[in-house]
Amino acid sequence: MTTIVLLASLLPFSYAACYLILCVVSPWGRCYRCHGRRYHRTAIGTRRDCRRCDGTGRRVRIGRRIAEYIRTEYRAGNQ
């Protein structure tokens, strides 16, 4: 029984570690607004370049932004 509880408690940590590795290896992910299509539909049905990703279809992952923020704060504190 304790083995199951131990494995269940390690699951979130392993998920976070995998996401951290993914953010380091591949910092770019699909844009959540246009879903990587580079455009979105307006209210009247026309296509427009996505403003969130500037029409590239790619955005920096949230985990990468957090890691960059922590690194910047750490470096600023050591000066």
Buried (B, 14 or more C-beta within 10 A) or exposed (E): EEEEEEEEEEEEEEEEEEEBEBBEEEBBBBBEEBEBBBEBEEEEEEEEEBEEBEBBBBBEBEBBEEBEEEEEEEEEEEE
